[in-house]
Amino acid sequence: MEQSFIDKMKTNLLEQKEQILKSLADKHSEYKKMVESGEPGDEVDIASDAIDGALLESLGAQDSNRLTMINNALDRISQGKYGICLKCHKEIPIARLEAIPYAFMCIACKSEDERRNR
């Protein structure tokens, strides 16, 4: 795999990481403001606030998972193992890495893994 492609993916991963961190910080501060400034209203308002909180936590968990995967991809870059399937040790196609820069398995291995985990 060409170094220029790996450098491009590293830049992409670092940008995604920055966006996630900014998004998590913004969500946290917005939710904190909602809780601090809002006066408890009727039951519908309280339920709505609980749902909003659960949604924010869910989004935070998804972003947190993606952040972990991005950090792992950055580690693989620094180790010289980026773009190599962790399971079969074959090169991951460039098209897959362009679509999912933090992919750690080739399509065949990922599909097999998903089938097994159903």
C-alpha positions as CSV (number, residue, x, y, z in Angstrom):
1,M,0.0,0.0,0.0
2,E,1.4,3.4,-1.0
3,Q,2.6,5.7,1.7
4,S,0.7,8.7,0.1
5,F,-2.6,6.7,0.6
6,I,-1.8,5.9,4.2
7,D,-1.0,9.6,4.8
8,K,-4.3,10.6,3.3
9,M,-6.2,8.1,5.5
10,K,-4.3,9.3,8.6
11,T,-5.4,12.9,7.9
12,N,-9.0,11.7,7.3
13,L,-8.9,9.7,10.6
14,L,-7.5,12.6,12.5
15,E,-10.2,14.9,11.1
16,Q,-12.9,12.4,12.0
17,K,-11.5,12.1,15.5
18,E,-11.5,15.9,16.0
19,Q,-15.2,16.1,14.8
20,I,-16.3,13.4,17.2
21,L,-14.5,15.0,20.1
22,K,-16.0,18.4,19.3
23,S,-19.5,16.8,18.8
24,L,-19.3,15.0,22.1
25,A,-18.2,18.2,23.9
26,D,-21.0,20.2,22.3
27,K,-23.7,17.5,23.1
28,H,-22.5,17.4,26.7
29,S,-22.6,21.1,27.2
30,E,-26.0,21.5,25.4
31,Y,-27.5,18.7,27.6
32,K,-26.0,20.2,30.7
33,K,-27.5,23.6,29.8
34,M,-30.9,22.0,29.2
35,V,-30.9,20.3,32.6
36,E,-29.6,23.3,34.5
37,S,-31.9,25.9,32.9
38,G,-35.1,23.9,32.6
39,E,-37.7,24.0,35.3
40,P,-39.5,20.7,35.8
41,G,-42.8,20.9,34.1
42,D,-45.6,18.4,33.6
43,E,-45.1,14.7,33.2
44,V,-44.8,14.9,29.4
45,D,-41.9,17.4,29.7
46,I,-40.1,15.2,32.2
47,A,-40.6,12.1,30.0
48,S,-39.4,14.1,27.0
49,D,-36.2,15.2,28.9
50,A,-35.6,11.6,29.9
51,I,-35.9,10.5,26.2
52,D,-33.6,13.3,25.1
53,G,-31.0,12.2,27.7
54,A,-31.2,8.6,26.6
55,L,-30.8,9.6,23.0
56,L,-27.7,11.7,23.8
57,E,-26.2,8.8,25.8
58,S,-26.9,6.5,22.8
59,L,-25.3,8.9,20.4
60,G,-22.4,9.3,22.7
61,A,-21.9,5.6,22.9
62,Q,-21.9,5.3,19.1
63,D,-19.4,8.1,18.8
64,S,-17.3,6.7,21.6
65,N,-17.1,3.3,19.8
66,R,-16.2,5.0,16.5
67,L,-13.5,7.0,18.4
68,T,-12.0,3.8,19.7
69,M,-11.9,2.3,16.2
70,I,-10.3,5.5,14.8
71,N,-7.7,5.4,17.6
72,N,-7.0,1.7,16.8
73,A,-6.6,2.5,13.1
74,L,-4.1,5.3,14.0
75,D,-2.2,2.9,16.1
76,R,-2.1,0.4,13.2
77,I,-0.7,3.2,11.0
78,S,2.1,4.0,13.5
79,Q,2.9,0.2,13.7
80,G,3.0,-0.1,9.9
81,K,0.0,-2.5,9.9
82,Y,-2.7,-0.3,8.5
83,G,-4.8,-1.8,5.7
84,I,-4.0,-5.4,6.7
85,C,-6.9,-7.6,7.8
86,L,-6.4,-8.6,11.4
87,K,-8.0,-12.0,10.7
88,C,-6.6,-13.3,7.4
89,H,-3.6,-10.9,7.2
90,K,-4.4,-10.0,3.6
91,E,-4.5,-6.4,2.3
92,I,-7.9,-4.6,2.8
93,P,-9.0,-3.2,-0.5
94,I,-8.5,0.6,-0.9
95,A,-12.1,1.1,-1.8
96,R,-13.1,-0.4,1.6
97,L,-10.6,1.8,3.5
98,E,-11.9,4.9,1.6
99,A,-15.4,4.1,2.7
100,I,-14.5,3.0,6.2
101,P,-11.0,4.4,7.1
102,Y,-11.0,2.5,10.4
103,A,-11.9,-0.9,8.9
104,F,-9.7,-3.6,10.5
105,M,-11.0,-6.6,8.5
106,C,-11.5,-7.3,4.8
107,I,-15.1,-7.7,3.6
108,A,-14.9,-11.5,3.6
109,C,-13.7,-11.7,7.1
110,K,-16.1,-9.1,8.4
111,S,-19.0,-10.8,6.8
112,E,-18.0,-14.1,8.3
113,D,-17.6,-12.5,11.7
114,E,-21.1,-10.9,11.5
115,R,-22.7,-14.2,10.4
116,R,-21.1,-16.0,13.4
117,N,-22.2,-13.3,15.8
118,R,-25.9,-13.4,14.9
